[in-house]
Amino acid sequence: MNPDLTEEEMRSALFGDTEPSPTGAEPPEQESVPQVVFVKLAPPVAKKKVAKAFTPRLQVTLRVGNEFEGKTFELIHEADTLSKLLAEQEAVKAAKKKYRYVEVVSVKSM
């Protein structure tokens, strides 16, 4: 390295030419922005309702009441399951919300 360099030479070595280039003085050309075109969408097509598939149902008949060995009522509960045990449990759970004594009479398929 040469110690006899002037400040101007050091600046030009570090930062390049200090004179502005002619292309830098001109504003850069802006690229043309494509025009936005709005297209009207077609109205949504109404979906056809699919026929409901067969759902297995069980009918659970219960004898319910609020008095021990008192007046009872027959209650019918429909369950959407094939399992008789699950249908029975579901029916008893629903009946226990309103009645104190619940007895299962029958479980039939519909």
C-alpha positions as CSV (number, residue, x, y, z in Angstrom):
1,M,0.0,0.0,0.0
2,N,1.3,3.4,-0.9
3,P,1.3,5.9,2.0
4,D,1.4,8.9,-0.4
5,L,-2.2,8.6,-1.5
6,T,-4.3,11.7,-1.2
7,E,-7.6,11.9,0.5
8,E,-9.4,12.1,-2.8
9,E,-7.7,9.0,-4.1
10,M,-8.6,7.1,-0.9
11,R,-12.2,8.1,-1.2
12,S,-12.4,7.0,-4.8
13,A,-10.7,3.7,-3.9
14,L,-13.2,3.1,-1.1
15,F,-16.4,4.5,-2.5
16,G,-15.8,4.7,-6.2
17,D,-16.2,7.8,-8.3
18,T,-17.6,10.8,-6.4
19,E,-18.9,12.4,-9.6
20,P,-22.5,11.5,-10.1
21,S,-23.1,9.4,-13.1
22,P,-25.3,10.7,-15.8
23,T,-27.7,7.8,-15.6
24,G,-28.2,8.4,-11.8
25,A,-29.4,11.9,-12.3
26,E,-32.4,10.9,-14.4
27,P,-35.4,9.6,-12.6
28,P,-35.8,5.9,-13.2
29,E,-38.5,4.8,-15.6
30,Q,-41.5,3.4,-13.8
31,E,-42.8,0.2,-15.2
32,S,-46.3,0.4,-16.4
33,V,-48.8,-1.1,-14.0
34,P,-51.2,-3.5,-15.7
35,Q,-54.8,-2.4,-15.6
36,V,-57.1,-4.2,-13.2
37,V,-60.1,-5.7,-14.8
38,F,-63.1,-6.6,-12.6
39,V,-65.0,-9.6,-13.8
40,K,-68.5,-10.3,-12.5
41,L,-68.6,-13.8,-11.0
42,A,-71.4,-16.2,-11.9
43,P,-74.1,-16.6,-9.1
44,P,-73.4,-19.7,-6.9
45,V,-75.2,-22.8,-8.1
46,A,-77.7,-24.2,-5.5
47,K,-76.4,-27.5,-4.2
48,K,-78.6,-30.4,-4.6
49,K,-79.7,-31.9,-1.4
50,V,-78.4,-35.4,-1.0
51,A,-81.0,-37.9,0.0
52,K,-80.5,-38.7,3.6
53,A,-78.9,-42.1,4.1
54,F,-80.7,-44.7,6.1
55,T,-79.9,-44.2,9.8
56,P,-80.6,-47.1,12.1
57,R,-83.0,-46.2,14.8
58,L,-84.1,-47.9,17.9
59,Q,-87.3,-47.2,19.9
60,V,-86.9,-47.5,23.7
61,T,-90.1,-47.7,25.8
62,L,-89.7,-46.6,29.4
63,R,-91.9,-46.6,32.4
64,V,-91.2,-43.4,34.5
65,G,-92.5,-41.8,37.6
66,N,-91.5,-39.6,40.5
67,E,-93.2,-41.7,43.3
68,F,-92.0,-45.1,44.5
69,E,-94.6,-47.6,43.4
70,G,-96.9,-44.8,42.5
71,K,-98.4,-43.4,39.3
72,T,-96.1,-44.1,36.3
73,F,-96.1,-42.9,32.7
74,E,-94.9,-44.6,29.5
75,L,-92.2,-42.7,27.7
76,I,-90.9,-43.5,24.2
77,H,-87.3,-42.5,23.3
78,E,-85.8,-42.8,19.8
79,A,-82.1,-43.4,19.5
80,D,-79.9,-43.2,16.4
81,T,-77.8,-46.2,17.0
82,L,-77.7,-49.9,16.3
83,S,-76.5,-50.8,19.8
84,K,-79.4,-51.7,22.1
85,L,-77.3,-51.1,25.2
86,L,-76.3,-47.6,24.0
87,A,-79.9,-46.8,23.1
88,E,-81.1,-47.9,26.5
89,Q,-78.4,-45.9,28.4
90,E,-79.2,-42.8,26.3
91,A,-82.9,-43.1,27.0
92,V,-82.4,-43.7,30.8
93,K,-80.1,-40.7,31.0
94,A,-82.6,-38.4,29.2
95,A,-85.5,-39.6,31.4
96,K,-83.5,-39.2,34.7
97,K,-83.3,-35.5,34.1
98,K,-87.1,-35.2,34.7
99,Y,-88.1,-38.4,36.5
100,R,-86.8,-40.1,39.6
101,Y,-87.7,-43.7,38.9
102,V,-87.0,-45.1,35.4
103,E,-87.7,-48.7,34.2
104,V,-86.9,-50.0,30.7
105,V,-89.9,-51.9,29.2
106,S,-88.6,-52.7,25.7
107,V,-86.1,-51.8,23.0
108,K,-87.3,-52.3,19.4
109,S,-85.8,-51.5,16.0
110,M,-87.8,-49.1,13.8
